[in-house]
Amino acid sequence: MRTVKIIEPQAIDMELQSGGGPLLVAFLKRNEKYSGQVAVLEAACRTHGGAVRCFLYNTDYLDTATDRFAVKGTPTFLLFHGGREVNRLIGESDGPTLDEFIDASVEGLSGAVRS
């Protein structure tokens, strides 16, 4: 079962402003590593689904991500909260690395809320 939804540029603003908690967006190019990175993303989002909403940016619009989100290469994983980017992971990722990125990002958010 797929836990990650594909998001298009026009829908991302609604998600960013929805106030539904942290949002993880993966920017992946369709190449030989695509399916492996999608599997890593899916697994991480099953693990952290209660803490973050997960999306895969539509590959047909990656050129718009370059300008809008300063995505210089793929894979890039961005974590948003409150409508703004709060953390970024650049490069191919394995499960433990992506899990650690999500954990550290979400933990940092809860620390900021308490301050």
C-alpha positions in Angstrom: 0.0 0.0 0.0 1.4 3.4 -1.0 1.7 5.9 1.9 3.3 8.7 -0.1 1.2 10.8 -2.4 2.4 12.6 -5.5 2.1 16.3 -5.2 2.1 18.9 -8.0 3.3 22.5 -7.8 -0.2 24.0 -7.6 -1.2 21.7 -4.7 1.9 22.2 -2.6 0.8 25.7 -1.4 -2.4 24.3 0.0 -0.5 21.6 1.9 2.1 24.1 3.2 -0.6 26.4 4.6 -2.9 23.7 5.9 -1.3 23.7 9.3 -1.5 19.9 9.4 1.9 19.5 11.0 5.3 18.7 9.5 5.4 18.0 5.8 8.2 15.9 4.1 8.5 16.4 0.3 10.9 14.3 -1.7 12.3 15.5 -5.0 13.4 12.5 -7.1 14.5 12.2 -10.7 13.3 9.2 -12.6 16.5 7.3 -13.1 18.0 3.9 -12.1 17.8 4.9 -8.4 14.2 6.2 -8.4 12.4 3.0 -7.3 14.9 2.4 -4.5 14.6 5.9 -3.2 10.8 5.7 -3.4 10.9 2.5 -1.4 13.1 4.2 1.3 10.7 7.1 1.4 7.7 4.8 1.7 9.3 2.9 4.6 10.2 6.1 6.4 6.7 7.5 6.0 5.1 4.3 7.3 7.4 4.6 10.3 6.8 8.3 10.9 3.3 8.7 9.4 1.9 9.9 12.6 4.5 12.7 12.9 4.8 13.9 9.3 2.8 14.0 6.1 4.8 12.6 3.1 4.7 13.6 -0.5 6.7 12.9 -3.7 7.0 15.9 -5.9 5.7 15.2 -9.4 8.8 14.4 -11.5 7.2 16.2 -14.5 7.6 19.5 -12.7 11.1 19.2 -11.2 12.3 22.2 -13.2 9.9 24.4 -11.2 11.4 23.0 -7.9 14.8 24.2 -9.0 13.7 27.8 -8.8 11.0 27.7 -6.1 12.7 25.5 -3.5 16.4 25.9 -4.6 16.6 22.2 -5.4 19.9 21.8 -7.2 20.0 18.1 -7.5 18.1 14.9 -6.7 17.3 13.3 -4.5 16.5 16.1 -2.1 14.2 15.8 0.9 12.7 18.9 2.4 10.9 19.1 5.7 8.4 22.0 6.1 6.5 23.2 9.1 4.3 26.3 9.4 4.6 26.9 5.7 8.4 27.2 5.6 11.3 24.9 5.1 12.9 23.8 8.4 15.4 21.2 7.2 16.9 19.7 4.1 18.6 16.4 3.3 20.5 16.3 0.0 21.6 13.1 -1.8 20.7 9.5 -2.0 19.5 8.2 1.3 19.1 4.8 3.0 16.4 4.0 5.5 18.3 4.8 8.7 19.6 8.1 7.3 16.1 9.3 6.3 14.7 8.1 9.6 17.4 10.0 11.5 16.7 13.1 9.4 13.0 13.0 10.2 13.5 12.3 13.9 16.0 15.2 14.3 13.8 17.5 12.3 10.6 16.7 14.2 12.5 16.8 17.6 13.8 20.2 16.7 10.3 21.4 16.0 9.0 20.3 19.3 11.9 21.9 21.1 11.1 25.2 19.3 7.5 25.0 20.3 8.4 24.6 24.0 10.8 27.5 24.0 
